Amino acid sequence: MSQHDYRSNDIFTPDVKFTPWWWEAAPRPDHSEVPLPSSIDVAIVGSGYAGLSAALTLARAGRSVAVLEAGDPGFGASSRSGGMIGSGHRMGTKNFSGLTEELGQDRAIALLREGTNALDFATGLIEQENLECEFKRVGRFRAACRLKDYDSMGKDIDLLRRKVGIEVDMVPASESSQEVTTEHYFGGCVFHQHGGLHAGLYQLGLLDRARAAGAVICGQAEVRRIDGQKGAFKLFTARGNVQARDVIVATNGYTGPLTPQFRKRLIPIASYIIATEPIGEEAVRRVIPSRRMIVETRSRHCYYRPSPDGQRILFGGRASLRPIDPRTSGLRLHRFMTRLFPSLTDVRVSHSWTGNIAFARDHLTHIGVHDGIHYTLACNGSGVAMAPYAGHKAAMKLMGSPEGQTAFDEFDFRPYPLYGGRPWFLPFVDWFYRARDAWEERNDN
Ligand SMILES: Cc1cc2nc3c(=O)[nH]c(=O)nc-3n(C[C@H](O)[C@H](O)[C@H](O)COP(=O)(O)OP(=O)(O)OC[C@H]3O[C@@H](n4cnc5c(N)ncnc54)[C@H](O)[C@@H]3O)c2cc1C
């Protein structure tokens, strides 16, 4: 039991910041004065991993490109993520067995391979482009919060290894303290190819390479309207107008009224995260001896990791499905963290922040064209590898290359029923998941 009174704020350092810890080493660059080109080949809306990767591919292929960003470059999830890079062990709402039942084995395998393709693409980019983003392939421990989660992992593991080429091993409960020192888990599995990186430096690295290839990155240039059609679009931005032959929308969890056609196909959900004050490598290792990325199985899961310098813990989770301020989310996440690790009770929070992710109805990434406008959307909470891969594929599709094809193409990007883009139902969903998690925990213990 934590000794803190969670109505008070004593868990924060006196100089706590409500901005991402990543921004300390990778401050958001000011591109508000970068002139808007009047006419270009491709306008990309959004400067996260997806938009920048699309820009890099297109600029390298000789297209003139402008990335138009509402805030400073990387304002969205890409400079706020947990920096856990992986293959997405599930593609869609189901695990491998469930997918196989629904789609047949070949299509299930093709979908899962998109996860490993994304990981290979993103790590290849880091290596080839020499992105200095503190990437380390330390592996990911997927912690089973319930016995039935552990059993279900066990059913899939052999197929994942043999058919998809994922390097994964089960870790029984008796050995899970080598991964993470809490008694709350029923074992889990380790994905050896996954790793961690510095989310802010990764985004800045992509930005730098896209710019060096010739793309123009314009900050404070919210796109407010898009008129026209393929071959002749006009984008009205906060800083003036741009003519473009083509447009790619890469706004993910920040998709707004600009594109109602995409907004009704995405549910934006806030993810919250804290950084502890520095506690030293030894103390971090006492909590996460394996130094891996840790992700839980429950619906309102927590995810956590050592910071790249090994000095602190970054701890994220669904503190709420409704928007709450980062002080409240910081208090909640600290409580979740100390429930797992009572030894961290007196460790304070130096940073607490939030960002939006976006879920499609089928929990798949969607890359395509709608009324002449290209899009790369819905990373479903796992975009560190998938978003740059999808951005690259969107760029290839735009250029008419068969390399733009993915296994996602055969799945329609369907709107959610009774939904226009305002997720009025999230408080109820939040309540439902809380109740379900609590009930299942009680039954398992
Ligand atoms: C707290 C948190 C932790 C996460 N942790 C992980 C993790 O550990 N591993 C993982 O794989 N994934 C993680 N994710 C998810 C991952 O960060 C995202 O999937 C990924 O960053 C999406 O990239 P993107 O380029 O598609 O979108 P974003 O990076 O969100 O970029 C979209 C951009 O579009 C801009 N925009 C929106 N509308 C307009 C407009 N009208 N005009 C101009 N610009 C506009 C926004 O300002 C924003 O900058 C996390 C996300 C969050 C929020």
The ligand as a MOL file (V3000), in Angstrom:
LIG
                    3D

  0  0  0     0  0            999 V3000
M  V30 BEGIN CTAB
M  V30 COUNTS 53 58 0 0 0
M  V30 BEGIN ATOM
M  V30 1 C 2.0630 8.5710 -24.5770 0
M  V30 2 C 2.2410 7.6940 -25.7880 0
M  V30 3 C 3.0620 6.5840 -25.7060 0
M  V30 4 C 3.2540 5.7690 -26.8510 0
M  V30 5 N 4.1530 4.7560 -26.7790 0
M  V30 6 C 4.3970 3.9990 -27.8760 0
M  V30 7 C 5.3900 3.0070 -27.8410 0
M  V30 8 O 6.1140 2.8380 -26.8520 0
M  V30 9 N 5.5630 2.2320 -28.9580 0
M  V30 10 C 4.8150 2.4050 -30.0880 0
M  V30 11 O 5.0170 1.6750 -31.0770 0
M  V30 12 N 3.9000 3.4000 -30.1610 0
M  V30 13 C 3.6830 4.1980 -29.1010 0
M  V30 14 N 2.7770 5.2130 -29.1710 0
M  V30 15 C 2.0780 5.4380 -30.4470 0
M  V30 16 C 2.9640 6.2050 -31.4290 0
M  V30 17 O 3.5360 7.3140 -30.7840 0
M  V30 18 C 2.1020 6.6830 -32.5980 0
M  V30 19 O 1.4600 5.5530 -33.1710 0
M  V30 20 C 2.9030 7.3720 -33.6850 0
M  V30 21 O 3.7030 8.3910 -33.1420 0
M  V30 22 C 1.9700 7.9460 -34.7460 0
M  V30 23 O 2.7350 8.7030 -35.6380 0
M  V30 24 P 2.0160 9.5800 -36.7410 0
M  V30 25 O 3.0530 10.2370 -37.5320 0
M  V30 26 O 1.0190 8.7350 -37.4620 0
M  V30 27 O 1.1340 10.6400 -35.9060 0
M  V30 28 P 1.5690 11.8410 -34.9400 0
M  V30 29 O 2.9670 11.7360 -34.4790 0
M  V30 30 O 0.5180 11.9370 -33.8840 0
M  V30 31 O 1.5020 13.1000 -35.9040 0
M  V30 32 C 0.3010 13.6590 -36.3670 0
M  V30 33 C 0.5560 15.1550 -36.5320 0
M  V30 34 O -0.4930 15.7290 -37.3240 0
M  V30 35 C -0.6100 17.0750 -36.9280 0
M  V30 36 N -1.8900 17.5960 -37.4140 0
M  V30 37 C -3.1390 17.1950 -37.1000 0
M  V30 38 N -4.0530 17.9250 -37.7840 0
M  V30 39 C -3.3610 18.8070 -38.5480 0
M  V30 40 C -3.7400 19.8340 -39.4590 0
M  V30 41 N -5.0340 20.0880 -39.7300 0
M  V30 42 N -2.7740 20.5540 -40.0600 0
M  V30 43 C -1.4650 20.3050 -39.8140 0
M  V30 44 N -1.0470 19.3470 -38.9450 0
M  V30 45 C -1.9810 18.6030 -38.3230 0
M  V30 46 C -0.5220 16.9890 -35.4060 0
M  V30 47 O -0.2130 18.2410 -34.8230 0
M  V30 48 C 0.5510 15.9280 -35.2150 0
M  V30 49 O 1.8300 16.4980 -35.0010 0
M  V30 50 C 2.5730 6.0510 -28.0560 0
M  V30 51 C 1.7410 7.1770 -28.1290 0
M  V30 52 C 1.5790 7.9900 -27.0170 0
M  V30 53 C 0.6930 9.1940 -27.1300 0
M  V30 END ATOM
M  V30 BEGIN BOND
M  V30 1 1 1 2
M  V30 2 1 2 3
M  V30 3 2 2 52
M  V30 4 2 3 4
M  V30 5 1 4 5
M  V30 6 1 4 50
M  V30 7 2 5 6
M  V30 8 1 6 7
M  V30 9 1 6 13
M  V30 10 2 7 8
M  V30 11 1 7 9
M  V30 12 1 9 10
M  V30 13 2 10 11
M  V30 14 1 10 12
M  V30 15 2 12 13
M  V30 16 1 13 14
M  V30 17 1 14 15
M  V30 18 1 14 50
M  V30 19 1 15 16
M  V30 20 1 16 17
M  V30 21 1 16 18
M  V30 22 1 18 19
M  V30 23 1 18 20
M  V30 24 1 20 21
M  V30 25 1 20 22
M  V30 26 1 22 23
M  V30 27 1 23 24
M  V30 28 2 24 25
M  V30 29 1 24 26
M  V30 30 1 24 27
M  V30 31 1 27 28
M  V30 32 2 28 29
M  V30 33 1 28 30
M  V30 34 1 28 31
M  V30 35 1 31 32
M  V30 36 1 32 33
M  V30 37 1 33 34
M  V30 38 1 33 48
M  V30 39 1 34 35
M  V30 40 1 35 36
M  V30 41 1 35 46
M  V30 42 1 36 37
M  V30 43 1 36 45
M  V30 44 2 37 38
M  V30 45 1 38 39
M  V30 46 1 39 40
M  V30 47 2 39 45
M  V30 48 1 40 41
M  V30 49 2 40 42
M  V30 50 1 42 43
M  V30 51 2 43 44
M  V30 52 1 44 45
M  V30 53 1 46 47
M  V30 54 1 46 48
M  V30 55 1 48 49
M  V30 56 2 50 51
M  V30 57 1 51 52
M  V30 58 1 52 53
M  V30 END BOND
M  V30 END CTAB
M  END
